[in-house]
Amino acid sequence: MKNLLKKKSRIKVLLERSELIQFILCLLAMVLLCILNYLAAKWECSLAIPDTNSGLFYSLLLITFMAGNIVGLFLLLCILLVLKYAVVSTLTEWIRKFRALNNYCYIPLTEDEVRGFSFASAREYFGHISQMLYYGGKDDEEKFMKYVQLKNADLNKMLAICLKVFPDNGTIFSLRYRDCKNICDDSEAFMQFLDFYHVSYESDEKYAPSANINKNGIVSLSVLNKDGRGIIWDGESFLLQHFSKDVVYRFGIETVSLHAFAELLSLDPSQSFISYHTLKCYGEKVAHLLKEKEIPTTFTLSRDDIDLMLREYSGFFTETTINGEKGILLSDQKNYDDMMDLLVQLCQYMPNLFLTAFSDKQAVRLLSNE
């Protein structure tokens, strides 16, 4: 310790992390509050009965005033909390949204403006727009973050500018779902395209992404092979064109686990464990059902994917072994409604054709035997 330099403020660290210091401070605060309450009650008694400072009536009145002060302080704190969270927070959010809407009027939508920012790619461009349109929420809880949504016409202008300013199809195909979801949530078809292109599909070298602007100024995006098979976004709608053997839909352990628990809990709310063997059978059955509908699909259960899911959804799942079977245990604090809320977020752009496969009786029957 003698030869080491102090890197942090001792007082700050103790105040933030020491339960002992926090307990002592709370105790001192309570003692101080009692003393102040007693003095305030005595002053109130002197106003109520100025000629008396002792006796049974005086003592009862003193106790009454002390209790009344505590109740009054509690009510005052409740009012302040309501003002803070219901009034001040709402008003603050309105002001921030007003500023974000004002920023919306100034988003760069011309070639000269975009070039002036020296963006390297469409991802940087969209990231800058996201910052301009952000107006509230918790940075550590993404689902609570709020943004002004782009109109479809403005989204089309941004994509058109990307094609004119950036090389390689405007680097549009470098965009990821997470880059656009905050400001493009109203453009469901575009989000579907990104979700399917980057998350759900793997295509070989025969597939070529392309972006074009038609005579009406509408941007269309496509990932097609030489036979015209693949996926298309035409500026207004999302099209799945002719699934072929070269396009494979892949889903991972997190998608299978969420659907499996949602189906299992709907059958028996007391169930909270699914073995990896059952998840593997369930996932392979779903893939088989989709293949029967001429949609090439594959499901893989790897250790890396499991570890990643356990980290990302640590509040939902933990790994455990029951009766010699290793699998996933659902947190006691989570239920069917929580699973459905998370599923809606993750699968809101997935076509019903895929969703129905997860709830097919043949697949669900494998879970009921868990």
VOBA-1610 file (N, C-alpha, C; in pm, whole numbers, padded with zeros to 5 digits, always signed):
BEGIN
Met+00082-00121+00000Met+00000+00000+00000Met+00086+00127+00000Lys+00208+00119+00062Lys+00291+00238+00074Lys+00339+00287-00061Asn+00370+00193-00150Asn+00426+00230-00279Asn+00321+00242-00389Leu+00194+00236-00351Leu+00086+00242-00450Leu+00017+00376-00444Leu-00016+00429-00561Leu-00087+00556-00569Leu-00237+00533-00560Lys-00303+00621-00492Lys-00449+00611-00481Lys-00511+00653-00613Lys-00594+00564-00669Lys-00653+00588-00800Lys-00793+00647-00792Lys-00861+00626-00680Lys-00999+00672-00667Lys-01018+00743-00534Ser-01122+00821-00525Ser-01156+00890-00401Ser-01209+00787-00301Arg-01142+00779-00183Arg-01183+00682-00082Arg-01326+00710-00036Ile-01357+00836-00015Ile-01491+00873+00033Ile-01598+00833-00068Lys-01573+00860-00195Lys-01671+00828-00299Lys-01694+00678-00309Val-01586+00601-00305Val-01598+00455-00314Val-01673+00399-00196Leu-01641+00448-00074Leu-01709+00400+00046Leu-01857+00434+00044Leu-01889+00556+00000Leu-02029+00597-00005Leu-02108+00513-00104Glu-02045+00476-00216Glu-02116+00403-00320Glu-02124+00253-00293Arg-02023+00196-00224Arg-02015+00050-00219Arg-02011-00011-00080Ser-01989+00068+00022Ser-01978+00012+00156Ser-02115+00009+00225Glu-02165-00112+00250Glu-02293-00125+00320Glu-02284-00070+00462Leu-02166-00085+00526Leu-02149-00035+00663Leu-02163+00116+00668Ile-02094+00185+00577Ile-02103+00332+00573Ile-02245+00376+00541Gln-02309+00307+00447Gln-02446+00343+00411Gln-02541+00322+00528Phe-02520+00213+00605Phe-02604+00187+00722Phe-02583+00295+00828Ile-02457+00332+00854Ile-02428+00436+00954Ile-02490+00569+00913Leu-02479+00603+00785Leu-02537+00729+00737Leu-02689+00728+00751Cys-02752+00614+00718Cys-02898+00604+00733Cys-02937+00617+00880Leu-02859+00555+00968Leu-02887+00562+01112Leu-02874+00705+01162Leu-02768+00774+01121Leu-02749+00913+01161Leu-02860+01002+01106Ala-02902+00974+00982Ala-03011+01052+00923Ala-03140+01033+01000Met-03168+00909+01043Met-03289+00883+01121Met-03284+00952+01257Val-03167+00949+01323Val-03152+01018+01452Val-03172+01167+01435Leu-03109+01223+01331Leu-03124+01366+01305Leu-03268+01402+01274Leu-03335+01316+01198Leu-03475+01341+01165Leu-03563+01338+01290Cys-03535+01245+01381Cys-03612+01238+01506Cys-03592+01363+01591Ile-03466+01409+01598Ile-03437+01530+01676Ile-03509+01651+01617Leu-03498+01665+01484Leu-03564+01777+01418Leu-03716+01769+01434Asn-03769+01646+01425Asn-03913+01627+01442Asn-03957+01666+01583Tyr-03876+01628+01682Tyr-03907+01661+01822Tyr-03905+01813+01843Leu-03803+01879+01789Leu-03795+02024+01804Leu-03910+02094+01733Ala-03945+02044+01613Ala-04056+02103+01540Ala-04187+02083+01614Ala-04206+01963+01673Ala-04329+01936+01749Ala-04339+02025+01872Lys-04226+02050+01940Lys-04227+02139+02057Lys-04265+02281+02016Trp-04212+02322+01902Trp-04246+02457+01853Trp-04395+02466+01819Glu-04448+02360+01758Glu-04592+02358+01726Glu-04677+02358+01852Cys-04631+02287+01956Cys-04705+02287+02084Cys-04704+02426+02147Ser-04590+02495+02135Ser-04582+02629+02192Ser-04677+02726+02123Leu-04704+02699+01996Leu-04800+02782+01924Leu-04943+02746+01962Ala-04967+02615+01984Ala-05103+02570+02017Ala-05140+02605+02161Ile-05050+02582+02256Ile-05076+02614+02399Ile-04953+02686+02453Pro-04945+02816+02430Pro-04824+02891+02465Pro-04791+02894+02613Asp-04886+02876+02699Asp-04861+02888+02843Asp-04832+02755+02910Thr-04822+02647+02834Thr-04801+02515+02894Thr-04685+02445+02825Asn-04595+02387+02903Asn-04484+02309+02846Asn-04462+02178+02920Ser-04565+02133+02994Ser-04557+02006+03065Ser-04697+01955+03092Gly-04706+01835+03148Gly-04835+01777+03178Gly-04876+01672+03077Leu-04980+01595+03113Leu-05026+01486+03028Leu-05079+01537+02895Phe-05158+01642+02898Phe-05215+01695+02774Phe-05104+01744+02681Tyr-05004+01808+02740Tyr-04892+01858+02660Tyr-04816+01742+02596Ser-04795+01634+02673Ser-04723+01517+02620Ser-04800+01451+02506Leu-04932+01437+02525Leu-05015+01378+02419Leu-05013+01465+02294Leu-05021+01596+02315Leu-05019+01687+02201Leu-04885+01682+02129Leu-04777+01670+02207Leu-04643+01660+02148Leu-04630+01534+02062Ile-04678+01422+02117Ile-04674+01296+02041Ile-04758+01306+01914Thr-04875+01371+01927Thr-04964+01388+01811Thr-04896+01468+01701Phe-04831+01579+01740Phe-04763+01662+01642Phe-04645+01587+01578Met-04572+01508+01657Met-04460+01432+01601Met-04509+01329+01499Ala-04619+01259+01535Ala-04676+01162+01441Ala-04729+01233+01317Gly-04793+01347+01338Gly-04845+01424+01224Gly-04735+01472+01132Asn-04621+01512+01190Asn-04508+01556+01107Asn-04455+01442+01020Ile-04449+01321+01080Ile-04402+01205+01002Ile-04496+01174+00887Val-04628+01176+00917Val-04727+01151+00812Val-04719+01259+00705Gly-04706+01384+00750Gly-04696+01495+00654Gly-04573+01484+00566Leu-04460+01444+00628Leu-04336+01427+00551Leu-04351+01315+00449Phe-04416+01205+00490Phe-04438+01093+00399Phe-04524+01135+00280Leu-04633+01208+00308Leu-04720+01256+00200Leu-04646+01352+00108Leu-04561+01437+00167Leu-04483+01531+00086Leu-04388+01456-00007Leu-04323+01352+00046Leu-04234+01272-00038Leu-04309+01203-00151Cys-04430+01153-00120Cys-04513+01089-00224Cys-04548+01189-00333Ile-04586+01310-00291Ile-04621+01414-00389Ile-04501+01449-00475Leu-04384+01461-00411Leu-04262+01493-00486Leu-04227+01383-00586Leu-04245+01257-00544Leu-04217+01145-00635Leu-04312+01145-00753Val-04440+01173-00726Val-04538+01180-00834Val-04502+01293-00930Leu-04465+01408-00875Leu-04426+01521-00959Leu-04303+01486-01043Lys-04209+01414-00980Lys-04085+01381-01050Lys-04109+01285-01165Tyr-04183+01176-01138Tyr-04197+01070-01237Tyr-04315+01089-01330Ala-04423+01150-01281Ala-04543+01163-01363Ala-04549+01297-01435Val-04492+01399-01375Val-04502+01533-01433Val-04369+01577-01494Val-04266+01581-01411Val-04136+01629-01458Val-04081+01539-01569Ser-04088+01406-01549Ser-04035+01313-01650Ser-04111+01325-01782Thr-04244+01334-01771Thr-04325+01348-01892Thr-04296+01478-01963Leu-04288+01587-01885Leu-04260+01717-01944Leu-04121+01718-02008Thr-04025+01657-01940Thr-03889+01649-01995Thr-03887+01571-02125Glu-03963+01460-02129Glu-03969+01380-02252Glu-04034+01458-02365Trp-04140+01534-02332Trp-04205+01616-02434Trp-04108+01719-02492Ile-04027+01780-02404Ile-03931+01880-02450Ile-03825+01815-02539Arg-03777+01696-02496Arg-03677+01625-02577Arg-03734+01583-02711Lys-03860+01538-02710Lys-03922+01498-02836Lys-03940+01618-02927Phe-03973+01734-02868Phe-03986+01857-02946Phe-03854+01889-03016Arg-03743+01874-02941Arg-03612+01899-03000Arg-03580+01798-03109Ala-03616+01670-03084Ala-03590+01566-03185Ala-03672+01591-03311Leu-03797+01635-03294Leu-03880+01668-03410Leu-03822+01787-03485Asn-03767+01882-03408Asn-03701+01995-03473Asn-03578+01947-03551Asn-03504+01851-03492Asn-03389+01794-03562Asn-03433+01722-03690Tyr-03552+01661-03685Tyr-03604+01589-03801Tyr-03612+01682-03922Cys-03644+01807-03896Cys-03656+01904-04005Cys-03521+01937-04068Tyr-03413+01897-04000Tyr-03279+01933-04049Tyr-03192+01812-04080Ile-03252+01693-04089Ile-03168+01577-04120Ile-03110+01592-04260Pro-02984+01554-04279Pro-02920+01569-04411Pro-02982+01475-04514Leu-03044+01534-04617Leu-03111+01455-04720Leu-03068+01497-04861Thr-02955+01567-04871Thr-02901+01603-05002Thr-02758+01551-05012Glu-02710+01538-05135Glu-02574+01486-05155Glu-02470+01575-05088Asp-02483+01707-05106Asp-02384+01799-05049Asp-02381+01791-04897Glu-02499+01781-04836Glu-02504+01774-04689Glu-02438+01646-04638Val-02468+01535-04702Val-02412+01407-04657Val-02261+01404-04680Arg-02216+01454-04793Arg-02071+01458-04819Arg-02001+01549-04718Gly-02070+01654-04674Gly-02011+01748-04578Gly-01982+01685-04444Phe-02053+01579-04409Phe-02028+01511-04282Phe-01916+01408-04292Ser-01872+01380-04414Ser-01762+01283-04436Ser-01794+01145-04380Phe-01918+01103-04395Phe-01953+00967-04353Phe-01879+00866-04440Ala-01835+00757-04377Ala-01763+00654-04452Ala-01857+00552-04515Ser-01977+00538-04460Ser-02069+00435-04509Ser-02212+00469-04469Ala-02304+00388-04519Ala-02445+00406-04484Ala-02468+00383-04335Arg-02390+00294-04275Arg-02406+00267-04131Arg-02376+00392-04049Glu-02270+00465-04084Glu-02239+00589-04013Glu-02347+00694-04036Tyr-02397+00700-04157Tyr-02504+00795-04191Tyr-02629+00767-04109Phe-02672+00643-04106Phe-02792+00606-04030Phe-02768+00623-03879Gly-02646+00596-03834Gly-02615+00616-03693Gly-02626+00761-03652His-02581+00851-03739His-02592+00995-03711His-02738+01038-03705Ile-02820+00988-03796Ile-02962+01022-03796Ile-03029+00969-03668Ser-02989+00851-03624Ser-03045+00795-03500Ser-03016+00886-03382Gln-02895+00939-03375Gln-02860+01030-03266Gln-02943+01158-03273Met-02969+01207-03392Met-03049+01329-03407Met-03194+01308-03363Leu-03246+01187-03384Leu-03388+01162-03358Leu-03414+01097-03223Tyr-03311+01075-03145Tyr-03328+01016-03010Tyr-03383+01122-02915Tyr-03481+01083-02832Tyr-03536+01181-02737Tyr-03564+01127-02598Gly-03539+01003-02570Gly-03565+00958-02433Gly-03544+00811-02414Gly-03538+00771-02288Gly-03524+00630-02253Gly-03397+00605-02176Lys-03378+00478-02140Lys-03262+00437-02064Lys-03160+00374-02158Asp-03039+00428-02157Asp-02936+00377-02247Asp-02901+00232-02220Asp-02918+00187-02093Asp-02883+00049-02061Asp-02998-00047-02082Glu-03115+00005-02119Glu-03230-00080-02146Glu-03287-00039-02281Glu-03241-00109-02384Glu-03269-00068-02521Glu-03417-00059-02552Lys-03498-00146-02491Lys-03639-00148-02525Lys-03711-00021-02478Phe-03649+00056-02385Phe-03712+00178-02337Phe-03663+00302-02411Met-03569+00287-02502Met-03517+00402-02575Met-03618+00446-02681Lys-03633+00578-02696Lys-03737+00631-02783Lys-03676+00721-02890Tyr-03730+00707-03011Tyr-03681+00783-03125Tyr-03800+00832-03208Val-03781+00946-03274Val-03876+00988-03376Val-03857+00897-03496Gln-03967+00845-03549Gln-03960+00750-03659Gln-03953+00821-03795Leu-03871+00765-03883Leu-03862+00818-04019Leu-03988+00784-04099Lys-04033+00878-04178Lys-04138+00850-04274Lys-04078+00767-04388Asn-04162+00686-04451Asn-04113+00600-04559Asn-04048+00681-04671Ala-04106+00798-04700Ala-04052+00882-04807Ala-03911+00930-04773Asp-03889+00965-04646Asp-03757+01012-04605Asp-03657+00897-04602Leu-03703+00778-04562Leu-03616+00660-04566Leu-03571+00634-04709Asn-03663+00646-04803Asn-03629+00625-04944Asn-03527+00728-04991Lys-03543+00854-04946Lys-03446+00958-04983Lys-03308+00927-04928Met-03303+00878-04803Met-03175+00843-04743Met-03106+00731-04821Leu-03183+00631-04859Leu-03125+00520-04935Leu-03078+00567-05073Ala-03156+00655-05133Ala-03117+00709-05264Ala-02987+00790-05253Ile-02975+00867-05146Ile-02852+00944-05124Ile-02733+00851-05104Cys-02756+00742-05031Cys-02649+00644-05010Cys-02597+00591-05143Leu-02689+00562-05234Leu-02650+00509-05365Leu-02567+00610-05444Lys-02594+00739-05422Lys-02523+00843-05496Lys-02389+00881-05432Val-02381+00865-05301Val-02262+00913-05229Val-02161+00802-05201Phe-02210+00684-05164Phe-02120+00576-05122Phe-02104+00472-05233Pro-01988+00405-05239Pro-01967+00301-05341Pro-02035+00170-05303Asp-02020+00071-05388Asp-02065-00066-05358Asp-02212-00068-05315Asn-02300-00033-05409Asn-02444-00029-05382Asn-02478+00064-05265Gly-02400+00172-05254Gly-02427+00269-05149Gly-02398+00215-05010Thr-02325+00106-05001Thr-02297+00034-04875Thr-02426+00005-04798Ile-02538+00004-04866Ile-02667-00022-04801Ile-02670-00162-04740Phe-02602-00256-04807Phe-02606-00394-04759Phe-02514-00417-04640Ser-02445-00312-04598Ser-02369-00321-04473Ser-02456-00287-04353Leu-02574-00229-04380Leu-02666-00196-04271Leu-02713-00323-04203Arg-02726-00315-04072Arg-02779-00426-03994Arg-02914-00386-03935Tyr-02987-00486-03895Tyr-03118-00462-03833Tyr-03107-00365-03717Arg-03004-00383-03632Arg-02990-00299-03513Arg-02954-00155-03550Asp-02897-00132-03669Asp-02863+00004-03711Asp-02986+00086-03745Cys-03094+00019-03783Cys-03210+00089-03837Cys-03337+00076-03754Lys-03340-00022-03663Lys-03467-00052-03596Lys-03520+00064-03514Asn-03431+00150-03461Asn-03477+00259-03376Asn-03554+00365-03453Ile-03514+00390-03577Ile-03576+00499-03652Ile-03659+00450-03770Cys-03655+00322-03800Cys-03728+00269-03917Cys-03835+00169-03878Asp-03880+00174-03754Asp-03976+00075-03707Asp-04108+00083-03782Asp-04141+00202-03834Asp-04265+00217-03910Asp-04252+00160-04051Ser-04130+00137-04097Ser-04106+00083-04231Ser-04087-00068-04220Glu-04196-00138-04195Glu-04189-00280-04163Glu-04127-00362-04275Ala-04162-00329-04400Ala-04110-00407-04512Ala-03958-00396-04522Phe-03905-00276-04502Phe-03760-00257-04507Phe-03691-00333-04395Met-03750-00330-04276Met-03692-00402-04163Met-03697-00553-04187Gln-03802-00599-04252Gln-03810-00741-04287Gln-03694-00780-04379Phe-03668-00695-04476Phe-03560-00724-04571Phe-03426-00736-04499Leu-03396-00639-04413Leu-03270-00642-04340Leu-03262-00763-04248Asp-03374-00790-04180Asp-03376-00902-04085Asp-03349-01034-04156Phe-03415-01054-04269Phe-03398-01179-04342Phe-03261-01186-04410Tyr-03217-01074-04462Tyr-03090-01077-04537Tyr-02971-01104-04446His-02967-01038-04330His-02849-01046-04245His-02857-01149-04134Val-02977-01183-04090Val-02990-01274-03977Val-03033-01412-04021Ser-03130-01419-04111Ser-03194-01546-04140Ser-03132-01623-04256Tyr-03063-01556-04345Tyr-03019-01623-04466Tyr-02868-01628-04481Glu-02822-01732-04544Glu-02685-01744-04591Glu-02691-01782-04738Ser-02624-01703-04820Ser-02628-01732-04963Ser-02486-01752-05014Asp-02471-01834-05119Asp-02338-01859-05172Asp-02301-01752-05274Glu-02190-01773-05346Glu-02139-01672-05437Glu-02230-01647-05556Lys-02324-01737-05580Lys-02415-01718-05693Lys-02512-01603-05669Tyr-02527-01564-05544Tyr-02622-01458-05511Tyr-02553-01323-05511Ala-02617-01225-05573Ala-02560-01091-05583Ala-02659-00988-05531Pro-02620-00907-05432Pro-02707-00799-05385Pro-02701-00682-05482Ser-02812-00616-05500Ser-02816-00500-05589Ser-02917-00399-05539Ala-02893-00272-05572Ala-02983-00163-05534Ala-03003-00074-05655Asn-03128-00037-05680Asn-03160+00044-05797Asn-03263+00150-05762Ile-03267+00254-05844Ile-03368+00360-05830Ile-03452+00361-05957Asn-03583+00344-05945Asn-03668+00342-06064Asn-03699+00484-06111Lys-03778+00495-06216Lys-03807+00626-06275Lys-03885+00717-06182Asn-03951+00658-06083Asn-04026+00738-05985Asn-03942+00776-05864Gly-03814+00739-05866Gly-03726+00773-05755Gly-03734+00678-05638Ile-03799+00563-05656Ile-03813+00465-05549Ile-03696+00368-05552Val-03633+00348-05438Val-03521+00255-05427Val-03573+00113-05408Ser-03515+00020-05480Ser-03548-00122-05461Ser-03420-00198-05431Leu-03430-00293-05340Leu-03315-00374-05300Leu-03344-00520-05329Ser-03244-00593-05370Ser-03266-00735-05399Ser-03139-00815-05376Val-03158-00941-05345Val-03048-01037-05336Val-03094-01159-05415Leu-03051-01167-05541Leu-03104-01268-05633Leu-02991-01348-05696Asn-03025-01469-05739Asn-02929-01547-05816Asn-02960-01531-05964Lys-02891-01604-06047Lys-02907-01588-06192Lys-03046-01628-06240Asp-03118-01707-06159Asp-03253-01749-06196Asp-03360-01655-06141Gly-03316-01546-06078Gly-03413-01451-06023Gly-03474-01494-05893Arg-03408-01584-05824Arg-03459-01631-05696Arg-03386-01562-05583Gly-03458-01532-05477Gly-03396-01467-05362Gly-03496-01383-05286Ile-03452-01265-05242Ile-03539-01177-05165Ile-03534-01036-05224Ile-03648-00967-05216Ile-03662-00835-05278Ile-03737-00741-05186Trp-03691-00617-05180Trp-03769-00508-05119Trp-03786-00403-05227Asp-03911-00375-05262Asp-03936-00287-05375Asp-03968-00144-05333Gly-03933-00107-05210Gly-03961+00028-05163Gly-04092+00038-05088Glu-04180-00057-05108Glu-04310-00055-05042Glu-04343-00187-04975Ser-04298-00297-05032Ser-04333-00428-04977Ser-04212-00520-04980Phe-04222-00624-04904Phe-04114-00723-04893Phe-04158-00851-04961Leu-04076-00902-05051Leu-04113-01020-05127Leu-04012-01131-05104Leu-04063-01250-05081Leu-03979-01370-05078Leu-03999-01440-05211Gln-03900-01434-05297Gln-03915-01487-05431Gln-03856-01627-05443His-03941-01723-05473His-03896-01856-05513His-03780-01909-05429Phe-03810-01961-05314Phe-03705-02025-05235Phe-03636-02132-05319Ser-03508-02139-05310Ser-03436-02242-05385Ser-03336-02312-05294Lys-03273-02414-05347Lys-03179-02491-05265Lys-03056-02409-05226Asp-03033-02296-05295Asp-02916-02213-05265Asp-02942-02114-05152Val-03067-02098-05111Val-03101-02008-05001Val-03147-02092-04884Val-03080-02080-04773Val-03111-02162-04657Val-03149-02072-04540Tyr-03266-02096-04485Tyr-03311-02022-04368Tyr-03253-02090-04244Arg-03183-02012-04163Arg-03120-02068-04044Arg-03178-02001-03919Phe-03211-02080-03819Phe-03251-02023-03691Phe-03171-02090-03580Gly-03149-02013-03474Gly-03059-02058-03369Gly-03129-02102-03243Ile-03048-02129-03142Ile-03097-02182-03016Ile-03189-02084-02944Glu-03162-01952-02958Glu-03246-01856-02886Glu-03388-01856-02940Thr-03403-01862-03073Thr-03536-01865-03133Thr-03610-01992-03093Val-03541-02104-03100Val-03603-02232-03064Val-03641-02235-02916Ser-03552-02187-02829Ser-03578-02189-02685Ser-03699-02105-02648Leu-03707-01985-02705Leu-03819-01896-02673Leu-03952-01956-02718His-03954-02007-02840His-04077-02070-02890His-04111-02194-02809Ala-04009-02272-02776Ala-04032-02396-02701Ala-04092-02367-02564Phe-04036-02271-02492Phe-04089-02238-02359Phe-04228-02176-02369Ala-04251-02094-02472Ala-04383-02034-02488Ala-04488-02143-02511Glu-04456-02240-02596Glu-04550-02350-02621Glu-04566-02438-02497Leu-04455-02466-02429Leu-04459-02554-02312Leu-04538-02490-02198Leu-04516-02360-02175Leu-04586-02291-02066Leu-04735-02278-02095Ser-04771-02269-02224Ser-04913-02262-02257Ser-04983-02395-02226Leu-04906-02504-02230Leu-04962-02636-02196Leu-04961-02660-02045Asp-04851-02621-01981Asp-04836-02645-01837Asp-04750-02533-01777Pro-04813-02434-01711Pro-04740-02319-01656Pro-04634-02356-01553Ser-04641-02478-01499Ser-04545-02518-01396Ser-04412-02566-01456Gln-04409-02591-01587Gln-04287-02640-01651Gln-04184-02528-01661Ser-04060-02558-01625Ser-03955-02455-01630Ser-03822-02509-01681Phe-03820-02634-01729Phe-03694-02695-01774Phe-03715-02768-01906Ile-03622-02747-01999Ile-03622-02821-02125Ile-03479-02868-02150Ser-03464-02996-02176Ser-03330-03051-02201Ser-03283-03013-02341Tyr-03151-03013-02359Tyr-03095-02983-02490Tyr-03138-03087-02593His-03153-03210-02549His-03198-03316-02640His-03336-03283-02695Thr-03426-03240-02606Thr-03561-03204-02651Thr-03559-03083-02742Leu-03478-02982-02708Leu-03467-02863-02792Leu-03414-02899-02931Lys-03318-02990-02936Lys-03262-03033-03064Lys-03368-03103-03148Cys-03444-03191-03085Cys-03551-03262-03158Cys-03658-03164-03206Tyr-03693-03069-03121Tyr-03795-02970-03155Tyr-03748-02883-03271Gly-03624-02833-03264Gly-03571-02749-03370Gly-03560-02823-03503Glu-03513-02946-03498Glu-03501-03025-03621Glu-03638-03055-03680Lys-03739-03074-03595Lys-03874-03100-03645Lys-03930-02976-03714Val-03907-02858-03656Val-03952-02734-03719Val-03884-02717-03855Ala-03754-02742-03860Ala-03681-02731-03987Ala-03737-02829-04090His-03771-02949-04046His-03828-03051-04136His-03964-03006-04189Leu-04046-02947-04103Leu-04178-02900-04146Leu-04166-02789-04250Leu-04067-02702-04234Leu-04047-02594-04331Leu-03993-02650-04462Lys-03909-02750-04454Lys-03858-02813-04576Lys-03971-02877-04656Glu-04069-02931-04586Glu-04185-02990-04654Glu-04263-02885-04732Lys-04251-02759-04689Lys-04317-02649-04760Lys-04224-02585-04862Glu-04118-02658-04897Glu-04020-02617-04998Glu-03943-02492-04954Ile-03918-02482-04824Ile-03835-02375-04770Ile-03713-02441-04706Pro-03600-02447-04775Pro-03481-02511-04718Pro-03442-02446-04586Thr-03437-02524-04482Thr-03414-02472-04347Thr-03320-02564-04272Thr-03241-02505-04184Thr-03152-02586-04102Thr-03147-02530-03961Phe-03126-02619-03865Phe-03112-02579-03726Phe-02990-02648-03669Thr-02904-02571-03604Thr-02785-02628-03543Thr-02781-02590-03395Leu-02733-02682-03314Leu-02723-02659-03170Leu-02576-02672-03132Ser-02506-02559-03125Ser-02364-02562-03094Ser-02339-02505-02954Arg-02226-02540-02898Arg-02189-02492-02765Arg-02171-02340-02765Asp-02112-02287-02871Asp-02091-02142-02879Asp-02223-02068-02880Asp-02321-02120-02958Asp-02452-02056-02964Asp-02522-02060-02828Ile-02509-02172-02759Ile-02571-02186-02627Ile-02511-02085-02529Asp-02377-02076-02528Asp-02310-01982-02437Asp-02350-01838-02467Leu-02360-01805-02595Leu-02399-01670-02633Leu-02541-01639-02586Met-02632-01735-02605Met-02770-01714-02562Met-02779-01698-02410Leu-02706-01780-02336Leu-02709-01772-02190Leu-02658-01638-02140Arg-02564-01578-02215Arg-02515-01445-02176Arg-02617-01337-02211Glu-02673-01344-02331Glu-02765-01240-02376Glu-02898-01244-02302Tyr-02942-01364-02263Tyr-03071-01379-02195Tyr-03051-01436-02054Ser-02950-01380-01986Ser-02919-01429-01850Ser-03034-01407-01754Gly-03118-01307-01783Gly-03234-01283-01697Gly-03346-01384-01718Phe-03337-01461-01826Phe-03441-01560-01858Phe-03394-01703-01830Phe-03273-01737-01878Phe-03231-01876-01877Phe-03101-01898-01799Thr-03091-02014-01740Thr-02966-02063-01683Thr-02950-02210-01723Glu-02826-02255-01729Glu-02800-02394-01764Glu-02795-02480-01638Thr-02857-02595-01643Thr-02857-02684-01527Thr-02873-02828-01574Thr-02861-02920-01480Thr-02878-03063-01509Thr-02984-03120-01415Ile-03086-03182-01472Ile-03194-03242-01394Ile-03211-03387-01440Asn-03205-03479-01345Asn-03218-03623-01375Asn-03119-03668-01482Gly-02998-03613-01474Gly-02894-03653-01568Gly-02903-03588-01704Glu-03005-03505-01727Glu-03023-03437-01856Glu-02981-03291-01843Lys-02885-03248-01925Lys-02845-03108-01924Lys-02939-03028-02013Gly-02975-02909-01966Gly-03067-02828-02044Gly-03077-02686-01991Ile-03189-02620-02023Ile-03209-02480-01988Ile-03322-02468-01887Leu-03296-02392-01782Leu-03395-02368-01677Leu-03445-02225-01688Leu-03577-02208-01688Leu-03637-02076-01695Leu-03637-02011-01558Ser-03605-01883-01553Ser-03602-01810-01426Ser-03739-01811-01359Asp-03739-01817-01225Asp-03864-01818-01149Asp-03943-01689-01169Gln-03872-01581-01205Gln-03936-01451-01220Gln-03999-01431-01357Lys-03982-01528-01447Lys-04036-01516-01582Lys-04152-01613-01601Asn-04250-01569-01683Asn-04366-01653-01709Asn-04401-01649-01857Tyr-04518-01702-01889Tyr-04562-01711-02029Tyr-04570-01573-02094Asp-04625-01475-02022Asp-04639-01340-02078Asp-04503-01280-02111Asp-04403-01304-02024Asp-04269-01253-02050Asp-04210-01316-02176Met-04232-01445-02193Met-04181-01513-02312Met-04245-01457-02438Met-04376-01432-02433Met-04446-01380-02550Met-04401-01238-02583Asp-04378-01156-02480Asp-04330-01019-02504Asp-04195-01021-02575Leu-04106-01109-02531Leu-03975-01118-02593Leu-03985-01176-02734Leu-04074-01272-02753Leu-04093-01330-02886Leu-04143-01226-02986Val-04235-01141-02940Val-04289-01037-03028Val-04178-00945-03075Gln-04086-00911-02984Gln-03975-00824-03020Gln-03881-00891-03121Leu-03851-01018-03099Leu-03753-01086-03183Leu-03810-01134-03316Cys-03939-01167-03318Cys-03997-01232-03436Cys-04107-01150-03501Gln-04111-01018-03473Gln-04221-00938-03525Gln-04219-00928-03677Tyr-04102-00948-03739Tyr-04094-00939-03884Tyr-04085-01076-03952Met-04101-01180-03875Met-04095-01315-03931Met-04232-01352-03988Pro-04240-01396-04113Pro-04369-01431-04173Pro-04441-01541-04097Asn-04573-01539-04107Asn-04654-01639-04037Asn-04620-01781-04079Leu-04571-01795-04202Leu-04534-01927-04252Leu-04431-01994-04161Phe-04339-01913-04109Phe-04236-01966-04020Phe-04290-01984-03879Leu-04369-01886-03834Leu-04420-01891-03697Leu-04510-02011-03675Thr-04591-02045-03776Thr-04683-02158-03760Thr-04609-02290-03746Ala-04489-02298-03803Ala-04411-02422-03792Ala-04370-02448-03647Phe-04341-02341-03572Phe-04301-02358-03433Phe-04418-02402-03345Ser-04540-02371-03387Ser-04658-02409-03307Ser-04731-02529-03367Asp-04672-02592-03468Asp-04733-02711-03528Asp-04745-02823-03424Lys-04855-02896-03430Lys-04881-03001-03331Lys-04772-03107-03329Gln-04718-03139-03445Gln-04613-03242-03450Gln-04489-03199-03373Ala-04456-03069-03381Ala-04339-03018-03310Ala-04367-03002-03162Val-04485-02949-03129Val-04521-02924-02989Val-04533-03056-02913Arg-04573-03162-02983Arg-04587-03292-02918Arg-04453-03339-02859Leu-04344-03301-02922Leu-04212-03338-02870Leu-04184-03269-02737Leu-04239-03148-02720Leu-04218-03074-02595Leu-04304-03129-02483Ser-04423-03173-02517Ser-04515-03223-02414Ser-04464-03350-02348Asn-04367-03415-02413Asn-04310-03537-02355Asn-04190-03507-02265Glu-04160-03376-02248Glu-04043-03337-02168Glu-04059-03382-02024
//
